[in-house]
């Protein structure tokens, strides 16, 4: 079988797996509007298996961003983490994208390294979208609380919220820039101004916890991306084995201690 024939055979196989996944999602949508809880769980478990089958049939670099996030969402829905409204919302936003995806595979000798897809894969499989949403929700709660009387603070909060919403699903550069902007705003301005307001105590505690979780998740994603880039490049270009370097893929967890205390949940010093 020629290289081109092999690619075409693989393409047909992947398309079949994709078709099975779409069919399982259609069944899940029907189940979600019904009242049978066990049927909802059963259909979600089938869709989750079909998602895993599709993931197993392609390389990580060929996986579209929606595939990882769908797998994560279904996994949460099957367990105790996600509720039905989250699942329905996810499907409404992504079902047409999933249904209409066009698969293309190039001859390996002619294909380029797709570094963006590596990042998208690990971002989609991570908790970053969920955690960014939690941060936005907490900041919006603070914004609408009525206890912040500084116009400058309110303007800053609005800018941070809008930036996080716009960039949560963006490129490597976008999501990192949004995160750095958030951390700078919290550390250099917001935390000192609002942490002593009693009415915001619960919200600020929740924000601190979520920031720490997000920092940990950012570190995991960056570590995975750098490792995968090295693996892909060194696997394809033998002359670079043990020599490739992607130092720009870095995440420094230093300087996140918003309270200025070593024991703070946000005091971290890892770097990748």
Buried (B, 14 or more C-beta within 10 A) or exposed (E): EEEEEEBEEBEEEBBEBBEBBBEBBBBBBEBBEEEEEEBBEBBBBBBBBBBBBBBEBBEBBBBBBBBBBBBBBBBBBBEEEBEEEBBBEBBEEBBEEBEEBEBEBEEEEEEEEBBEBBBBBBBBBBBBBBBBBBBBBBBBBBBEEEEBEEEEBEEBBEEBBEBBBEBBBEEBEBBBBBBEBBBEBBBEBBBEEBBEBEEBEEBBEBBBBBBBBBBBBBBBBBBBBBBBBBEBBBEEEEEEEEEBEBEEBEBBBEEBBBBEEEEBBBBBEEEB
